[in-house]
């Protein structure tokens, strides 16, 4: 399972002996980042601002991403829209967080004048061990509600001075708030998130979905199961991305890797699939998009028959069960 590997590696990084820094991702600047320099506080105190912020973020990572209750699925399951943590791998085809590889010497410091361009807060954890470097980024999107007085509809106050602790004035140099929220993690080439809407709106997830769907079509073409593969391509090229999402799911299931001859033989004997498809020259001929969706249902084993009652169930969202010992 992907969770076991990732959770173990991230837990190992966060055991101690790592560096911690904070950055700001900037808007409309190819996602450039700036270093967010925080007050370290007194070395003799354990409750300085940066330390308290660090502890808050680490607690969130452990609670949301590393707990026993957290459930992970691979990106192939995006078509099923499950409420899980998705593991999305970056590649040369889809690499929305390549800007995090910006060299340190090119990173400038964030200043108050930059606040209108601030897009997200990035918490960076770096650990060197056995000659290798492990880096974990925790991403927090800055929400409009986290920017005080953005539309001048309310006022925020501060004590005027230490000499006048009972006199208050308006706080004019207001910055955004940092909350105890982590929208996603970036660990190596992997993105871990349950915030799919954020990925769609800001990180071009649709591109990833369509690339994955195209790979699924290629895998079907490779085994020569379908006579008119172009019908599959037409299906995923439609404007609504949900069709591409449905196609990309087939990678999860072993039916898609069965030899063509064996699968076609099964279609003649399994009651559910008898006479569903038109077979020409030992290949399936797709007449319309309904046939395409039937093929997806076949390859993803959407329908399951009970061994006890013989009843058939629609199990569009499912995981392979652990074998009975």
C-alpha positions in Angstrom: 0.0 0.0 0.0 1.3 3.5 -0.8 0.4 4.7 2.7 2.8 2.4 4.5 5.8 3.5 2.5 5.1 7.3 2.7 3.9 7.4 6.3 7.0 5.5 7.4 9.3 7.9 5.5 7.6 11.1 6.6 7.5 9.9 10.3 11.2 9.1 10.1 11.9 12.6 8.8 9.9 14.3 11.5 11.5 12.3 14.4 14.1 15.1 14.7 17.4 16.4 13.4 15.8 18.3 10.6 15.7 22.0 9.5 12.5 24.0 9.4 11.8 27.1 7.4 8.8 29.0 6.0 8.3 30.4 2.6 5.5 32.3 0.7 4.3 31.2 -2.8 3.7 34.3 -4.8 0.8 35.0 -7.2 1.2 35.5 -10.9 4.9 35.0 -10.9 5.3 31.5 -12.2 4.7 30.4 -8.6 8.0 31.9 -7.4 8.6 31.6 -3.7 10.1 34.0 -1.1 11.6 33.3 2.2 9.4 34.2 5.2 11.8 35.2 7.9 10.3 34.6 11.3 11.4 35.8 14.8 13.3 32.9 16.3 12.8 34.2 19.9 15.2 33.7 22.7 17.5 30.6 22.4 16.7 29.9 26.1 13.0 29.8 25.6 11.0 26.9 24.1 7.9 28.9 23.2 9.2 31.4 20.6 6.9 32.3 17.7 8.7 30.1 15.1 8.9 27.2 17.5 5.2 27.4 18.3 4.3 27.7 14.7 6.5 24.7 13.9 4.8 22.6 16.6 1.3 23.5 15.3 2.1 22.4 11.8 3.8 19.2 12.8 0.8 18.3 14.9 -1.5 18.9 11.9 0.7 16.7 9.7 0.6 13.9 12.2 -3.1 14.1 12.8 -4.3 14.4 9.2 -1.6 12.5 7.2 0.1 10.1 9.5 -2.6 8.7 11.8 -3.8 5.2 11.7 -7.2 6.4 10.6 -6.0 8.3 7.5 -6.9 6.5 4.3 -4.8 6.7 1.2 -5.6 5.8 -2.4 -3.6 6.2 -5.6 -4.5 8.9 -8.2 -6.1 6.2 -10.3 -9.1 6.3 -7.9 -9.9 10.0 -8.7 -12.7 8.8 -11.0 -14.5 7.4 -8.0 -14.4 10.7 -6.0 -13.7 9.0 -2.7 -13.1 11.0 0.5 -9.5 9.9 0.9 -6.0 11.2 0.7 -4.9 10.9 -2.9 -1.4 10.1 -3.9 -0.6 12.0 -7.1 2.8 11.4 -8.6 4.5 14.3 -10.5 6.3 13.5 -13.7 7.7 15.4 -16.7 4.2 15.5 -18.1 2.6 17.0 -14.9 4.8 18.8 -12.4 2.9 21.6 -10.7 5.4 22.0 -7.9 8.6 22.2 -9.9 9.0 25.8 -8.5 9.9 24.3 -5.1 13.2 23.3 -6.6 14.2 27.0 -6.9 17.9 27.4 -5.8 18.3 29.0 -2.3 20.5 31.7 -3.7 17.7 32.9 -6.0 15.1 33.2 -3.2 14.5 36.7 -1.9 13.0 37.5 1.5 9.3 38.3 1.8 8.4 41.8 2.9 5.2 43.6 4.0 5.0 45.2 0.5 4.6 41.7 -0.9 1.4 40.9 1.1 -1.0 41.5 -1.8 0.8 39.0 -3.9 1.0 36.2 -1.3 -0.8 33.1 -2.4 0.2 30.3 0.0 2.4 29.6 3.0 4.9 26.8 2.6 6.5 25.0 5.5 9.7 23.2 4.6 11.3 20.3 6.5 14.7 19.1 5.4 16.8 16.3 6.8 20.2 15.0 5.8 20.9 11.3 6.7 23.4 8.9 5.3 24.5 11.3 2.5 20.9 11.7 1.3 18.5 14.7 1.7 14.8 14.3 2.3 12.5 17.2 1.9 8.9 17.6 3.0 6.8 20.6 2.0 3.5 21.4 3.7 1.2 23.8 1.8 -1.4 26.1 3.2 -3.5 28.2 0.8 -4.1 31.7 2.0 -7.8 32.2 2.0 -9.5 35.6 1.7 -11.0 35.1 5.1 -7.5 34.9 6.6 -6.6 38.4 5.4 -7.8 40.9 8.0 -9.6 44.0 6.9 -9.2 43.2 3.2 -12.2 45.2 2.2 -12.0 47.7 5.1 -15.2 46.5 6.6 -13.8 46.1 10.1 -11.0 47.4 12.2 -8.2 45.6 14.1 -6.6 47.3 17.1 -3.3 47.1 18.9 -1.9 48.7 22.1 -0.4 52.1 21.3 2.8 51.6 23.3 4.2 50.0 26.4 4.1 53.3 28.1 0.3 53.6 27.3 -1.0 50.0 27.7 -4.6 51.3 28.1 -4.6 53.3 24.8 -5.4 51.5 21.6 -5.0 52.5 18.0 -5.7 50.9 14.6 -3.4 48.3 13.3 -2.7 49.5 9.7 0.1 47.1 8.7 -2.0 44.0 8.8 -0.8 40.7 7.4 -2.6 37.4 6.6 -3.2 34.8 9.3 -1.5 31.4 9.4 -3.9 28.8 10.5 -3.5 25.2 11.6 -4.4 23.8 8.2 -2.4 21.8 5.7 -4.0 21.5 2.3 -1.4 19.2 0.8 2.0 17.7 1.3 4.8 17.5 -1.3 7.3 14.7 -0.6 9.8 13.9 -3.3 7.7 13.5 -6.5 4.5 12.7 -4.6 1.6 15.1 -3.8 -0.6 14.0 -1.0 -4.0 15.7 -0.6 -7.7 15.4 -0.1 -8.4 18.9 -1.5 -9.1 18.0 -5.1 -10.9 21.2 -5.7 -7.8 23.1 -4.8 -5.7 20.9 -7.2 -8.2 21.5 -10.0 -8.5 25.3 -9.6 -4.8 26.1 -9.0 -2.6 23.2 -10.1 -4.1 22.0 -13.4 -5.2 18.6 -12.1 -7.4 18.2 -15.2 -4.2 17.9 -17.2 -3.1 15.0 -15.0 -6.5 13.3 -15.4 -6.5 13.6 -19.2 -2.9 12.4 -19.4 -3.7 9.4 -17.2 -6.9 8.6 -19.3 -4.8 8.8 -22.5 -2.4 6.2 -21.0 -5.3 4.0 -20.2 -6.5 4.2 -23.8 -2.9 3.3 -24.9 -2.9 0.2 -22.6 -6.2 -1.0 -24.2 -4.7 -0.4 -27.7 -1.6 -2.3 -26.8 -3.5 -5.5 -26.1 -5.6 -5.0 -29.3 -8.8 -5.6 -27.4 -10.7 -2.9 -29.3 -11.0 -2.6 -33.0 -11.8 1.1 -33.2 -9.6 2.6 -30.5 -10.3 6.1 -31.8 -13.8 5.8 -30.1 -12.0 5.7 -26.7 -10.0 8.8 -27.6 -13.2 10.6 -28.6 -14.8 9.6 -25.3 -12.0 11.1 -23.1 -11.5 14.2 -25.3 -15.0 15.5 -24.5 -15.1 18.8 -22.6 -16.4 17.4 -19.4 -13.4 15.9 -17.6 -15.6 13.3 -15.8 -15.3 11.0 -18.8 -11.5 11.1 -18.6 -11.7 10.4 -14.9 -13.8 7.3 -15.5 -11.3 6.0 -18.1 -8.2 6.5 -15.9 -9.6 4.2 -13.2 -9.0 1.0 -15.2 -5.3 0.8 -14.2 -6.4 -0.4 -10.8 -7.9 -3.6 -11.9 -6.4 -6.9 -13.3 -9.1 -7.3 -16.0 -7.3 -4.7 -18.1 -4.2 -6.8 -18.2 -5.8 -10.1 -19.1 -4.8 -11.6 -22.5 -7.3 -10.6 -25.2 -8.2 -14.2 -26.0 -9.0 -15.0 -22.4 -11.1 -11.9 -21.9 -13.1 -12.5 -25.1 -13.7 -16.1 -24.0 -15.1 -14.9 -20.7 -17.5 -12.5 -22.5 -19.2 -15.5 -24.1 -19.7 -17.4 -20.8 -20.3 -14.7 -18.1 -24.0 -13.9 -17.9 -23.5 -10.2 -17.2 -21.5 -9.7 -20.4 -23.1 -12.1 -22.9 -24.1 -10.3 -26.1 -23.3 -6.8 -24.7 -20.5 -6.1 -27.2 -20.2 -6.5 -30.9 -17.2 -8.6 -31.6 -15.5 -8.4 -35.1 -12.3 -10.1 -36.1 -11.7 -11.2 -32.5 -11.9 -7.6 -31.2 -14.6 -5.5 -29.6 -16.1 -3.0 -32.0 -17.4 0.1 -30.1 -20.6 1.4 -31.7 -21.2 4.4 -29.4 -20.2 6.0 -26.1 -22.6 3.6 -24.3 -20.4 0.8 -25.5 -17.3 2.7 -24.2 -18.9 3.0 -20.7 -19.8 -0.7 -20.8 -16.2 -1.5 -21.6 -15.0 0.7 -18.6 -17.5 -1.1 -16.4 -16.1 -4.5 -17.6 -12.4 -3.5 -17.1 -13.1 -2.0 -13.6 -15.2 -5.0 -12.5 -18.0 -2.6 -11.5 -20.5 -5.4 -11.0 -19.9 -8.1 -8.4 -21.8 -11.3 -7.8 -22.4 -12.6 -4.3 -21.0 -16.1 -3.8 -23.6 -16.7 -1.1 -26.9 -15.5 -2.6 -26.0 -15.2 -6.3 -27.2 -11.6 -6.3 -25.4 -9.1 -8.4 -24.3 -5.7 -6.9 -23.3 -2.4 -8.4 -19.9 -1.8 -6.7 -18.6 1.2 -8.6 -16.3 2.2 -5.7 -14.5 -0.7 -4.1 -11.2 -2.0 -3.0 -9.8 -5.5 -3.3 -10.6 -7.5 -0.1 -7.9 -9.0 2.1 -7.8 -12.8 1.4 -9.4 -15.0 4.0 -6.9 -17.1 5.9 
